[in-house]
Amino acid sequence: MMGLAVLLRKEIKEQFRTNKVIIVAIVFLLFALMSPAMIKYLPDLMNALPETEGIVIDMPPAVSGDALVSYASNISQFGVLIAILVAMGAIAKEIESGTAA
């Protein structure tokens, strides 16, 4: 169990040294800023689509709660994806440098 703590500490230090923590924070911030804008302009984008026969898309007016729900659902999806990508990068770097056998 002590080996896990040492490896975890090493990985956390490496994440801060390579600025990956800052990049992940910026990605989450961008999604936080894009979500309300997307909710606001989505009805206009849907109305700009060409009319098709038999398909009616009725968009309710956007409220602030919709942006929060959208952000929460996006973070749950992208959080897992970003965690996988960061772990893949760390493993690839260790294999490249010869640390991981």
Buried (B, 14 or more C-beta within 10 A) or exposed (E): EEEEEEEEEEEEEEBEEBEBEEEBEEBBEEBEEBBBEBBEEBBEEEEEEEEEEEEEEEEEEBEEEBBEEBBEEBBEEBBEEBEEBBEEEBEEEBEEEEEEE
